[in-house]
Amino acid sequence: MPSEITTVSAPDTNVPHAGSTEVDSCRRFKIRHNMGAIKSAQAVVLAAGSGSRMTTLVNNTPKCFLPIASIPMLYYPLYMLQSSGFEECIVVVDSSQVSAVSDMAQELGLTIKLRLFSDSEEDRGTLDSLRHIADAFEEDVEDMLIVSSDLVSDINMEDMLLTHRYQGAALTVLTTRLNKEAFTDVPGLKSRSNIGPDLVLESVTEKRLVGSVCGGDYDEHVTLPHHVTRLGAVTVAMDIVDAHAYVISGKLFREYILSDKFHKNHNVDLYFVQDLYMADFKYERAVSSILEPFASLALSRNRSAIQGRHSQCWPHSAGGRACYAYMYTEGVCVRANTIPAYWYLNTKIPAVLSVLCPECPVRVGDYSTSELQPKAVVKGNTLLGRGCRLSDRTTVADSCLGRNCSVAPGCRVTNSVLLDDVALEPGTILDGSIVSCTIDKEKCTIKKSIVASARTLHAESVVTGNTLEATQFFSA
């Protein structure tokens, strides 16, 4: 088991040091139920993933630090938890990024205390990551909130928690409507995506979550356990997205997910051994290995015999054994787990950043942390990360620049995204593109493209609708 690395808190608040009894006493977010009883929940943000669907962009930048609107991706779920009332959360991050997460939290003024745990194993998976830090979870916590580091949303998690408890649910999954706009007009080579939509299954009569399959985890056929048919009519929705935020009852979390019985199989992330909490029969194991980590949990809990805590409040709670989807459509709810979604967020968030994250120090029009020469022009909904340098005779319009970017004289950047530490040589023209590396040749024109390697570029190159990445220069 890993040891806790550090606790991060805002420098201006009177926060006790890590390890003190005062810290231990406030490690849980206290949420007041509508009946007046104090309930506790513990939040976990999983940020150690490698970004397997965004390999073009993550060669030099960890996924959780890809800038969205000039801010590291990880900031958004942390701010969401903070604005929902959480005073602390656990963050699982790659061992090489622990200090960077601490610095980011301090720099952007997050007041939520972070308990950072390192995970050096790549793509461990959701359940294995949770088991990896099992010692961090408190024995008497009532609910666990598990959030992916790529979720960008303005949802108030208190509402989801209260709904979860009112329904007496074992598991509640955050879902939202599929935004088809996020898959249009994306820079780079045009190719048909091999990632299908998420599949979300709900029972018709009771509106209980029956199961879910994540897009990209299936080919042409989806195989589900045969007992799904015992639940009556089931709807299969293809326009709903699993946002990868889950509320799980603490008892279920401790006795099911963290149970020693599940440590025997390294691939158990796709399955739960179906012999706990069974009522009157045992499950067959699913034939296909496509189920998301909590999908099979939903299937099993809908037939289990464990009574819920508030089941009398909800007629369809099945005695607290049911699982539900919590649909959020009122505001922003997007996962930045693909390049199209990443591009979409970078084009939309700048205009609403002050509403989405009111306390964030990064603002359109506030470039006090950057160096702008007198004749540099910044227009539209442009965001500049800390340490950016814009030379004279440069124009940047409706673009997002990451930290420490450098724009030489004569450059024009329009509707584009620059990752951290990108430098542009004199005369570079960018339009509708994503650039993650330095453009070290002068007077290049790049439109509607993704540039992760400038190796094939030469002076005055013209690139349109292409993807330049380092992997294409190496043979197998």
N, C-alpha and C positions, 0 to 999 in steps of 0.2 A: 504494500500500500504506500502511496506517496505521502510525503509530509507537506503540510501547508507551507507555502512559500512566503507570503506576506499579506498584510492587510493594508489596503489603500483607502485613504480618506482625504477629503478636501483640506487644504492647508489652513483655511481661515476658520474652521469650526473647532469647537472644543471636544475633540473625540479622544477617548482613552486609547492607550497603546494596545496593540494586539497582545492577547494572552491575559489581560486583566479580567477580573470578575465582572467588571462593568460591561466590557465588550461581550463576554459570554452571555450576559443576561439580556442583551438586546440583539442577539443574532437572528431572531425571527421577526418577520413583519407581522404586526398585530392587526388583525382585521376585525371589525365589529359587525357581528351578525345582526340582522334586522330585529331579532328578538332580544338583543342586548348582550349576548354571551360573547366573550372574547375568544377568538379562534386564531390559530397560528398557521403560517405557511412559510415554506422555505423555497427560495428561488435558485435555479441553476442555469447558467448560460454556457452552452457548449460551443467553444470557439477554437478547437484544435483541428478541425477538418482541413483537408488540403485543397478543396475546391476542384474536384475531379471533373466537373462540368464546365470549368472556366480555365482550363490548363493554359490557354493562350495568355492569360493575364497574370497567372500566379507563379510564373517561373522565378521572378525576383521579389515578389511581394506576397506575404501570407494572405490567405483569403480574408481573414478577419480584419486586415489592415488595408484592403482595397478601399480607396476613397470614394465615398458617395457624397456628392455636393461638397467636395474638398474636406470631408470628415471621415475618419476611419469607420468602416462598416460596423465594427463592434460597438461604437458609441450609441447607435440607435436603440438596440434592445436594452442596454444599460440605462439610458435615459428614460425609456418607456417604463421600466421597473421603478426607477426613482420617482417619476411623476405619478405612478400608481400608488405610491406610499411605501414602497419597500425601503428599508433603511440599510439593508445588506443583501448581498447575493454571492453565491459561489460562481467562480469563472474557471472553466477548464480550458487551458490554453497550451499551445506547444511550448516546450521547455525553453526554446530560444527566444520566446516573445514575452516572457514574464515581465521583465523590466520595461519593455516598450508599452505594455498595457498599463503599468503603473504610471509611467510618464504621461500617457494619453489622458488618463483619468484626471491627473493633476492639471494638465494644460487646459483641458476643456471644462474644468470646473465642476466635475461630477461630485456630488455630495454623498452618494450611496457608497457604503463601505464594501470593498471587494476582497473576498478571500480567494486568492489565486492559487490554483493547483496546476502543476505541470503535467503534461502528457507527451512523452517523446515518441510514442508509437503512432505511426501514420494511419489515419482512417480506421481507428479502433472500432467505431460504430457507437450508436447512441447508448445501448444498454451496457456494453463493455466499458464505455467511458464513465457511466454512472457507478458501476461496480468498482472501477478503478479508484474512486474517491469515496467509497462507502463509509469510511470512518468520519467523514465530514458531516454526515446527516444526523440530525438530532432524533432521539428516541421518541419524544412525545410530540413531534410536529404532526399537525392534523392533515395537511395537504402539501404535496410537492408540486412546484411549477417548473417545468422544463422548457427552456426556450433556446432556439437555434440562434447563432450569432448573426445570421444573414436576414433576420426578420426586421423590416422597417415598418413600423405601425404607430398610430396614435391611440390605440385602444387603451382603455383603462382596465387593467387586469383585475382590479377589485370587482368590477361588474361580472367578469367571467368566473371569479372565485365564488361570489355570492350565488350565481346561477348554479354552479356546480354543487354547492351545498344545499341549496333549496330543492334541487332535483334529487338529492341523495345519491348522486352519481359516484361510480367507482372511478371513471375516467371521463374527462371532457377534453375534446380536441378543438382547437381554434381553426375555423375554416373561413374562407371568403370566396367571393365570386371570381371566376377566371376573367382576367382583363386581357382581351384579345389585342388591345392596342399595344401591349407590352411586347408583342412579337412582330410588329411591323416597322419598316424603315430602319432596320438595324445595320450599322456599318459592317464591312467585311464581305467575304465571299458569300454569295447567295446559294444556299443549299437547303434541301428539305430536311427539317429536323427529324431525328430519329427518336425524339423524346415525346411520348404521347401525353395526354392529359392525365391528371390524377383521377382515380375512380373512387368515389365515396358511396358506400352502400348504407341505406337507412331502411328500417322497417316501416311499412306504410301506416299501420294502425297506431303504433306507439311512438313513432318518430325517434326510435333509438338507433344509435350508431351500430351497424352490423359489422362493418369492416372498411378498410381503405387500402388502396394500392397506389403507390407513388409513380407518377409518370417517369419513364426511363427504367423502371424495374420490371418491365414486362415487354414482350415482343408483340406477337399477334394474339396470343391466347392467355387468358387469366384463369388459373385453377384455384378454387376456394374449397374449403372443407364441405362435405356433403350436408352437414347438419344446418347449413344456412337456410335450407328449404324448410326446416321445422319452424322457423320464425315467421312463416306466412309470407305475404307479398312483400317484396323488397325492391326499392328503387335504386337504380345505378346512375348516379349523376356524373357527367363528364365536364360540367362547367363549374365545378367547385374545386378549390385548391386547399390542400392540407397545409396550413401555415407553419407547421412544426412548432407549435406551442401547446403544451399538454398540462392539465391539472390532474394529478393522481392522488387518491386518498393515501395518507401516510401509512396506514396499516397494510394496504395492498402493496405499497412501494417497498416496505421493509420485508414483508413475508413472502412476496412473490418475486419481485425484481431482484432484490438483494439476497435472495435465498441461496444457500450453498449448493442447492440442487442444480442451479443454472450455471455454475462455474465450470462444470465438467466439459461442456461443449463450447469451443471457441466461437463457433458460428451461430451460437444461440441468439445473436442479435436479430436474426430473421424469424426465430421461433420462440415460443414459450413451451416448455414441457407441460403437456396438458393434463396433469394429474393433481393439481392443487385447486381447491375451491370448487370441485365438481359436485353436482347435486345428485343425479341419478344415472349418469352414464359417463364413459370416458370418450375422449376425442380420438379421432384418427389424426395423425399428423398430416398436414397439407402436403399434397404431392409436389407442388411447385414451391420454390424458394424465393417467392417474389413479395411476400407480405412485408409491409413496413413494421418496424419494431412494435408499435402499439396496436396494429391491426388485429393480430391474433389475440392480443389481450382483450380487445373489445369483444371479439367473438366468444371468448371463454367467460368473461364477466357477465355477459347477457344471459348465461345459463347457470351461473353459480348460485350457491346457497347462502352466501354471506349477507347478513342484514346491514342496511345502511344506517347512518346516524340521523338523518332527517327525512326518512322515506315516507313518513305520514304526510309530508307537505306536498307530495307529488304523486298523482294517481298512477302514472305509468313508470314509476321508478323500480318496479319489480322488487320491492323490499330493499332498495339501495344497491341492487346488483347490476344496474344498467349503465351503459356508456352513451354519451351524447356528443353531438357536434354543436359547437357554439359559433353561429354564423355572425361575422362582423362585416357590414357593408357600408357603415356610416362615414368612414374616413379612409385613411391610408392603411393598407395591409398588403404588403408585397414582400416576397422572398427574393433576395438578390443571389439566387443560386445558379443562374445561367447568364450568359452574356447579354441576351435580349433584355432580361429583367434588370440587369445592371445598367445597361444603356438607358432604359426607360426611366429608372429612378434618377439618374444623373440629369436627364432632360426635364423632369417634372419637379423634383424636390427643391431646387434653388428658389423657385418662386413662392414656395409655401414653407420654407425652412423656419421662418420666424414664428409661424403658427404651430408647426409640428414640434419644434424644440425651442420654446420661448427663451430658455436660459442659455442656449448655446451662444458662445462668443463669436462664432463665425456668422457674418451677415453680408448680404448684398449691399454694396456701397461702403462697407467698413473695411478698409485695406491697411489699417494701421500697423499690422504685423508684417506687412510686405514692403518692399522697396520699389517705388515707382519713380522713374525719371520724369522730369517736367513735361516732356512731350509724349509720354506714354498715354494711350487712350484706353479706358475701360468702359464698356457699354453694356446695357441690358442686365439680365439676371446672371451676372458673372460672380463667381466666388473664387477667392484666392486663399490657398493654404498658407500657414505661417512660413515666413522666410522666402517667399517668392520674389523674384527680381525681374522687373520689366524695364527694358531699355527705352531710350528715345525712339520715336518713329515706329512704335509698335501699337497694334490695335488688338484688343481681346474683347470679344462680344459673345454674350450668352454661352459662356464656357465655364468649366470647373477645372481649376488647376490644383493639384495636390501640393504637399509641402515641398519647399525648397526647389521649386521649378524656376528655370532661367530662360527668358525670352530675349533673344538678341535683336539688334536694330533691324527694322524693315520686315519684321514678322507680322503675319495677320492670322489670328486664331478665331474661328467662328464656329459656334455650336459643336464644340469638341470637349473631350475629357483627357486631361493629362494626369497620369499617376504621379506619385512622389518622385522627386529628384530627376525629372525629365528636363533636358536642355535642348533648346532649338537654336540652330545656327542661323546667321543672318539671311533674311529673305525667305524663310520658310513660310508656306501658306498651308494652313490646316482648315478643313471644312467638314463638319459632320463626321469626325473621326475619333478613335480612341488610340492614344499613344502611351506605351508603357516603358519606352526606352529613349535614350538620347538620339536625336536626329543630328548626326555629326557631319552632314554634307550641306552645303549652302544652296539656297534657292530651290528647295524641293517643294513640290505641290502635291498635297495628299488630300484626297477627297473621299468621303464615305468608306474609309478603310480602317483596319486595325493594324497597328504597327507595334509588334513586340520585339522585332529585331531589325536594325537598319543595315544589316550586312550587305544586302543587294542594292542598296541605294547608292547613287553617285550624284555629283553636282547637277542641279536642275532636273532631277528625276520627277516624273509625273506618275502618280499612283492613284487609280480610281477603282473603288469597289473591290478591293483586294485585302487579303490577310497575310501579313508578313510575320512569321514566327520562327524562332530559332530551331525548332525541331525539324523543319523542312530542309535544313542544311546538313543533316547528318543521316548517313545511310545505316541500315540495320546491320 
